[in-house]
Each structure stands twice: as C-alpha cells, then as structure tokens.
C-alpha cells in the first residue's frame, strides 16, 4: 500500500512526535496492507518487560491513520482523526525485537474509514488485534 517515497515523507514529518519516541517506522508494501514496525524497547515495554498494550494501540492507530492518509492522497485540505480504537491482547509478546502493525481496510466511506490491525511478533504470531475508526474532516 505505501511506497518508499510515502514512507520517507511520513518519517520526515514525525520528528518530535510520540511516533518518533516509540520508534515506529513505516514499511513500503505492494499489497493491500499498511505496515509499520515498532521496537520492543524501554519506551514500549511495561514493568514486567513485555510490550505495553498501550504501545500496541498506539501502533494500530498510527498505521491505520497513515493508511487513511494514503487513501485521501495526503490532501492537506483534510485531516484524519482517530475516533475509536479498541483492542484485544491475545498473546504475550516477546521481550525484545520488533512487532509489526498490519492494517487492513474494512470500510472506506467519504467521511469514515474503518481498519483492522494485527500486531504481530517477529515469529508471525498475532499478539494483539485492534479495530480503528478514523474520521476524515475538512480543515477550516
């Protein structure tokens, strides 16, 4: 879904944001998924050393938001705003390495987009499943 050019553009816009702090990086793909990776590190772990559920939700909302930006062609007359995020953490995460957020579009309306996002470990195991709803609003 995302080209290398889009990923480079997005990375250049993330300086000083939570996305940069958590180490989220966008990955180009030729398929229907929007994909990003996030390290399992001190800033994304909970106190027992595994991936924090809030970090998984942040990864999901981030990659679904980027997917929606892609769909609207990065039109600066519009903004993408997450309006609902829910998740189910279904497996323990690894304590190191990276996780991937793989967002798949469920619905693309004129004013809302709905995504499902799987947060997957390096071993391919699904750690968390999220649903993200984005609102597409005209900037004033």
Phi and psi in degrees as a GROMACS rama.xvg file:
@    title "Ramachandran Plot"
@    xaxis  label "Phi"
@    yaxis  label "Psi"
@TYPE xy
-92.5643  136.647  UNK-2
-86.1135  165.937  UNK-3
-61.2272  -38.6879  UNK-4
-61.2612  -43.016  UNK-5
-63.024  -44.4742  UNK-6
-60.8319  -43.5244  UNK-7
-61.922  -43.4176  UNK-8
-59.7747  -47.6445  UNK-9
-62.4736  -43.6073  UNK-10
-60.3667  -36.5327  UNK-11
-68.4185  -21.3889  UNK-12
-93.1504  -3.63569  UNK-13
-98.6056  2.31159  UNK-14
-59.6014  131.238  UNK-15
78.5365  12.0009  UNK-16
-107.387  170.695  UNK-17
-58.8115  -35.1702  UNK-18
-60.4298  -43.8708  UNK-19
-66.2024  -43.5674  UNK-20
-58.4253  -40.0923  UNK-21
-83.6248  -4.65104  UNK-22
75.8567  23.296  UNK-23
-71.8248  131.52  UNK-24
-128.088  136.871  UNK-25
-87.6225  143.489  UNK-26
-120.555  127.717  UNK-27
-69.4184  142.533  UNK-28
-141.493  156.689  UNK-29
-101.851  8.46936  UNK-30
-112.028  -162.458  UNK-31
-83.1669  -4.6415  UNK-32
-94.6605  143.33  UNK-33
-94.3225  132.643  UNK-34
-131.377  140.09  UNK-35
-141.992  154.819  UNK-36
-118.162  154.62  UNK-37
-142.715  133.473  UNK-38
-73.4816  149.674  UNK-39
-90.9922  104.535  UNK-40
-146.826  -177.219  UNK-41
-53.6067  -37.9112  UNK-42
-79.7531  -8.97488  UNK-43
-118.003  -0.173334  UNK-44
-96.3624  154.593  UNK-45
-92.2597  178.8  UNK-46
-63.4342  -21.9796  UNK-47
-91.6535  6.98957  UNK-48
93.4175  3.83661  UNK-49
-105.726  168.113  UNK-50
-56.8926  130.493  UNK-51
-73.3397  135.997  UNK-52
-58.76  -34.6984  UNK-53
-65.3789  -32.2488  UNK-54
-68.0567  -39.4662  UNK-55
-61.1892  -43.3258  UNK-56
-65.0945  -38.7843  UNK-57
-63.7839  -44.409  UNK-58
-59.1859  -44.5935  UNK-59
-62.7986  -48.1185  UNK-60
-64.4811  -35.9678  UNK-61
-65.0032  -50.4525  UNK-62
-72.0436  -33.381  UNK-63
-66.3023  -38.471  UNK-64
-63.374  -41.8084  UNK-65
-65.8683  -38.2672  UNK-66
-60.1932  -41.1578  UNK-67
-66.9946  -39.1451  UNK-68
-58.6894  -42.7256  UNK-69
-58.6775  -45.7572  UNK-70
-64.0376  -32.953  UNK-71
-91.5358  6.90571  UNK-72
70.7087  27.0552  UNK-73
54.7505  31.4253  UNK-74
-65.4576  115.126  UNK-75
-71.0549  -5.5046  UNK-76
-80.0788  -8.47265  UNK-77
-127.258  154.419  UNK-78
-124.257  146.928  UNK-79
-103.908  123.394  UNK-80
-126.437  124.552  UNK-81
-67.3862  128.965  UNK-82
-111.975  -20.0886  UNK-83
-155.707  135.064  UNK-84
-136.705  128.054  UNK-85
-136.341  148.751  UNK-86
-146.954  155.594  UNK-87
-125.345  119.872  UNK-88
-88.0986  114.097  UNK-89
-106.887  -11.0592  UNK-90
-153.127  154.977  UNK-91
-68.3234  144.666  UNK-92
-89.2501  168.547  UNK-93
-69.415  170.951  UNK-94
-103.436  -2.08867  UNK-95
-154.851  172.965  UNK-96
96.1348  -147.794  UNK-97
-133.95  160.035  UNK-98
-119.798  153.337  UNK-99
-110.35  138.887  UNK-100
-103.369  120.027  UNK-101
-116.475  107.391  UNK-102
-98.1095  130.568  UNK-103
-121.482  131.591  UNK-104
-70.1742  132.368  UNK-105
-104.497  -39.7959  UNK-106
-148.735  131.675  UNK-107
-125.106  94.5387  UNK-108
-95.9635  -176.928  UNK-109
-70.1686  -34.0574  UNK-110
-120.088  -7.20139  UNK-111
-138.491  146.637  UNK-112
-126.603  138.599  UNK-113
-120.612  133.592  UNK-114
-127.583  149.495  UNK-115
-109.416  139.777  UNK-116
-129.116  124.986  UNK-117
-98.7301  128.885  UNK-118
-98.6158  118.352  UNK-119
-122.292  137.922  UNK-120
-77.3906  170.705  UNK-121
-61.6751  -23.241  UNK-122
-82.844  0.772575  UNK-123
87.8663  -2.41754  UNK-124
-78.5319  134.359  UNK-125
-74.7336  125.145  UNK-126
-96.4013  -37.2446  UNK-127
-152.433  146.443  UNK-128
-125.358  126.335  UNK-129
-123.007  156.898  UNK-130
-124.531  129.109  UNK-131
-125.648  131.002  UNK-132
-112.463  126.454  UNK-133
-111.961  140.98  UNK-134
-102.16  137.297  UNK-135
-103.758  114.356  UNK-136
-120.04  145.021  UNK-137
-77.1126  131.055  UNK-138
-75.1801  145.935  UNK-139
